[in-house]
Amino acid sequence: MTHPIQDLPSSADVVVVGGGVVGTSIAYFCSRAGVRVCLLERDDIGAGTTSAAAAAALLQTKTSATKLAFANESLALLDQLHDEFDRSFEFEHTGSLLAACSETEWQVVQDVAATLQKLGLAVQMVDGAQARALMPVLGPTVLGASFSPADAQVNPLELVMAYARAARRLGAQLCIGVQVTGIEKQGDRIVAVMTNKGKIRTGTVVNAAGVWASRVAQMVGLEMPVAPLKGELLITQAMLRRMRGTLISAKYLLSKASTTATADATSPKRTVGITLVQVARGNFLVGSTREPAGYDSRNTYAGISELCRLLADITPSLANVHVIRAYAGLRPLTPDQMPIIGRAPGLPGFIAATGHGGDGLAFSAITGKIVAEIFSGTVDSDKLKPFAWERFDAN
Ligand SMILES: Cc1cc2nc3c(=O)[nH]c(=O)nc-3n(C[C@H](O)[C@H](O)[C@H](O)COP(=O)(O)OP(=O)(O)OC[C@H]3O[C@@H](n4cnc5c(N)ncnc54)[C@H](O)[C@@H]3O)c2cc1C
């Protein structure tokens, strides 16, 4: 996709800060509702955390009723958009296996499956042999797994570009290379956004700046509890199709549950678990570490070697496959691992849409739809409560 440099408009109904998967989804859904949107991205579309994501849109990792309902609704929207948009973003319900390699992990998998079944997600328990029949790359260390057929796969860069293209077609102005440097207020109203390329008059700013959202919030004097949590990933050589769906090791789920993020690198404790997807072009995408390392997004020897070790353990047939690239990104994480979506306390023209952690692809569509509803005043306020900024009492 080419991005002709668009001039900064002098005014907009809504200015969206950030051109990741969240900001572009918001630009799309707001434009679809007839709102004049200007999206500002200091780098390029998808250049932030979105370009470092794996390729999963998972339900099986959402063990709270709120998160599961949110993910279900978002995946249903992604189904519709995949039919409507002009180009595929490789969204497919290929299913996922949550696999256990020890008795302790097997207990975790069974507990998670029981919770998900109570919440209404169709998951099926399989033993080691059945797991290997579903996913032949799995080795003998896998004792059993739970299988969720509704879990999906998606290409993050195709998704962000699809939102961006569709938003533009509906009239949104997507200005890249434009850094927001300040936000002008009059009392409790927003009046303008200042950038390195000039000023835009607006009454509404949506903060979709991912791990940088706290810096944008500081421009209006607000604290936003979103911090970066580094994740390292590997990509292997492309191969003929060897598996379908996403493999999630129980270690990954345990790692996800145990981590918190910090804005600095004071407690750099790394946890690791495997997620594995074979993408459309045949490469295996191997995730991921979780490490509070501030804004440092470099790969580490320790992170890479731990990923290789765990991969060889759970899928020994891939042990000699060439790793062609390692990269890392920063998940925007809140203290309770739930996004912040809603108007700021005391500053209604400032809308937060960030803190999606390791689920931003999966949650992107529903976030865009909700922000459009917030702007138009049609949002179901009960639905917003779990995402409210006020829950942290930080402001
Ligand atoms: C290792 C890893 C694996 C992941 N795997 C998955 C997965 O499989 N499935 C899933 O659902 N999610 C996954 N995620 C999470 C997902 O990538 C994120 O939740 C999502 O990309 C966040 O999107 P965003 O739009 O909020 O942020 P970003 O993509 O970071 O976008 C924010 C944008 O704001 C811009 N910006 C910041 N400040 C300014 C400013 N002042 N002015 C202008 N622009 C500004 C930045 O340049 C950036 O492009 C993964 C994340 C990581 C790190």
The ligand as a Gaussian input file, in Angstrom:
#p B3LYP/6-31G(d) Opt

LIG

0 1
 C        5.810000     -10.107000      21.030000
 C        4.373000      -9.703000      20.847000
 C        3.456000     -10.612000      20.333000
 C        2.129000     -10.240000      20.191000
 N        1.244000     -11.138000      19.665000
 C       -0.052000     -10.816000      19.558000
 C       -0.991000     -11.741000      19.015000
 O       -0.642000     -12.830000      18.563000
 N       -2.302000     -11.391000      19.004000
 C       -2.731000     -10.190000      19.481000
 O       -3.946000      -9.951000      19.475000
 N       -1.873000      -9.268000      19.935000
 C       -0.548000      -9.550000      19.992000
 N        0.339000      -8.654000      20.497000
 C       -0.175000      -7.390000      21.012000
 C       -0.418000      -6.381000      19.916000
 O        0.704000      -6.320000      19.062000
 C       -0.652000      -5.005000      20.559000
 O       -1.635000      -5.093000      21.575000
 C       -1.126000      -4.028000      19.504000
 O       -0.266000      -4.023000      18.388000
 C       -1.197000      -2.623000      20.096000
 O       -1.628000      -1.773000      19.067000
 P       -1.710000      -0.228000      19.291000
 O       -2.328000       0.342000      18.067000
 O       -2.338000       0.052000      20.615000
 O       -0.189000       0.247000      19.460000
 P        0.935000       0.482000      18.352000
 O        0.889000      -0.491000      17.258000
 O        2.210000       0.630000      19.084000
 O        0.527000       1.892000      17.745000
 C        0.735000       3.092000      18.458000
 C        1.298000       4.114000      17.486000
 O        1.323000       5.402000      18.099000
 C        2.368000       6.121000      17.520000
 N        2.668000       7.265000      18.388000
 C        3.104000       7.240000      19.665000
 N        3.252000       8.491000      20.140000
 C        2.895000       9.330000      19.140000
 C        2.832000      10.742000      19.023000
 N        3.189000      11.562000      20.026000
 N        2.423000      11.281000      17.845000
 C        2.080000      10.484000      16.796000
 N        2.124000       9.123000      16.864000
 C        2.517000       8.562000      18.011000
 C        3.500000       5.092000      17.434000
 O        4.455000       5.457000      16.456000
 C        2.739000       3.820000      17.081000
 O        2.778000       3.522000      15.697000
 C        1.700000      -8.958000      20.590000
 C        2.618000      -8.031000      21.064000
 C        3.959000      -8.388000      21.175000
 C        4.962000      -7.376000      21.657000

